[in-house]
């Protein structure tokens, strides 16, 4: 599989840490940066509680929505069988762009 970011890591993100694996928020930050930064795209977190789970067991995922995206397009950084559109992410998510960009890479 082609690794787009392997040779394009931003300052502060070591190759070793990248190879050990970033979480979805780390990849959302990479994608947002590639799209022109927080002025061109935003990161939204959606928390989900699966049937039978308690609210404490909620899982979250970070999606990227470019500026002026078509509401029917899929958001970036989608995962799993339940792919979300831009419209769904904007309705269900919380903008966490500033939080993600102020978090050190080793915490993402």
C-alpha positions, 0 to 999 in steps of 0.5 A: 500500500502506498504511504502518502505521508511517509516522506512528507512529515511535518516538523515535530513528528519523528519518523519513528513515532509516525511508523509506530502509528498515529491515532485518527486525530494524528492522521486528521491533523496530517490531512488538514495540514495537507489541505492547507491547514486550519483555515482551509479544513477543520477537524470534527470529533464524533463520539459514538455509543454502540447498542448495549454499551454505557456512555463511558464506553463511547468511542470517538473518531476524528473526521476532516472537512475541507472548506466549501465541501459538498455536503454529500461528499464523504468526509476525509479520514473516514473508517469502517463500514459506516462512512460519513458524509460531510453533512453528517459530520457537520451535524454530529461532530464537534470542531476540535481543530484548535485542540488537535493542532495544539496537542503534541504529536506524541499525544495523538 
